[in-house]
């Protein structure tokens, strides 16, 4: 069997078998371009705040945690604080995320929303109850855990295969006039209309599909791309000496003060409490000039019981492999392209995949039926 014909058959059969799963991943990806809107649609009354005209300064972390403690009126262990617009654009309140005790503990992480300017408690909700949060997990693993992550990675590899084989099958016929070969034409019946759509989105969406597939693969399995990427590390290196135990007591307010001094001109984005006794605080900082548009280029670990013991990470001083790894979510989510262009690229790529799947399945079955009628 000629190579081109074999690839065409693999392209068709594998595409039909994986079609439904590709649509699920692509559709959830399109929806995640509006993750902020999804959170606001579900919890808008809890997540909206208005800056005070007289004093527009954001409250410090200690004040935010104190307001959450008073407003929630139940015991909890503070995990961390997300500052306004830090993880999800459009969420204007600060989010104190906690592990409740007692009857609420079964719900897992709970988000306590605080007006960052007035320090007023706005309300709370379980993180597992947020549709947008579950959608992120669905896009990442189809809610199947580690096997689901591997399965989604296989779908990404298949998509790259479909793009390459599709162009390989198509180019020899149209390589001289490829621009003229991709007009959208809906006047020649469903079969030729589907071919026109499939060709147009296949050609113009090819590079974007490969880009989002590769960044998605790297985000899910950075180890597969070693040594180009370094596995993400969310703890200070052993050489930093954080295994020591001292008699000092570093409060969240102390940690924030130290972090602000180390990153002047940047804004505190996230604040994580020590996850073990005497463990470090972890703070991330960002600015509009950072390459990592989502999480920022600055990070600092501050020991909770040893005064002056800290470890600072600045992206510009890190190895290239570390910088790229830290940027993967920003790259894959479209954040690196800006607030306007990023969502446009994500939506275009996701809708292109959905259209390619639908038109490809229609083409496959109409050709199969035609061949059977002619035999």
Beta strands, then each sheet from edge to edge (+ up, - down):
strand 1: 76-82
strand 2: 94-100
strand 3: 109-114
strand 4: 121-126
strand 5: 267-272
strand 6: 280-286
strand 7: 298-303
strand 8: 310-314
sheet 1: 4+ 3- 2+ 1- 5+ 6- 7+ 8-
end
